[in-house]
Amino acid sequence: MPPRTRGGYTSSAPRRRPTGSERRRRVQLREVEPTADPDSVEHPQHDRDETEEVFEGAPGGPIDRCILRSFDKHIAAKIWLGEDRAPLKLVNHGAKLQLWELDMERSRIYETVHRSGLASLTSCSHRVASRPMLSAFCERWQPETTTFHMSFGEMTITLDDVASILHILVTGSMISFSQPLHVDDANALLVELLGTTDVEASRETEQCRSPSVRLLWLRDHFSTITDASSDDDIGFATRAFLLHLVGCTLFADKSATSVAVVYLELFRDLSMVGSYA
């Protein structure tokens, strides 16, 4: 007798229920996206300028730019895209530091600089530097993550590296400058902490076109002060030397000739300089 099914008798072979693997082969599975809040859905922007250049990535570069937002302007992106780039400008202030050395006639200034913990900076610069090596590090540096993106992973500079290379303190009071210094405030600091006149301070900041002073100006005005000078003049010369020192090392900028006056505030109380990190 033919086997009985729900619909009655049939003359065919017994009906077999398909297995799970067979059902999966017959049915095309689709990934169902969860329902999103209509208010949180990002709609495409149709008003974008059609001429705007959109960076789509580069070989070895990021696919998702949620972290490296400025990667399309990074020097590494220009290299990968085959674009020309300007030559790297290397600035070394080692020669400038040797133009203002503290000899035996300036022992009082040297003692204060030594207590500040910054004396080691006078010998941390090199006249000769490897341009290819520095260029490679610049190409690998990412400002968003403050790390070097190397072929073997990320690498960064630690406080232990700073202490080992520069031999300066990395523990102590933190310093920060949240607000930019106005030119009038810079002139007032020069008069108060360096003993210059209003005319000299204004003339110097006007020449720099910013609240800054030239490194040459500091040397010309204060490098001739010796231990035979008055206590006030020695204090002015000590602050000027420290400002010149950090302007050539820790706080060197692209100008290669000047230093911001805002750092002079750190040397208001010379006895406290050694407590900074």
Order of alpha helices (4+ residues) and beta strands (2+ residues): beta-beta-alpha-alpha-alpha-alpha-alpha-beta-beta-beta-alpha-alpha-alpha-beta-alpha-alpha-beta
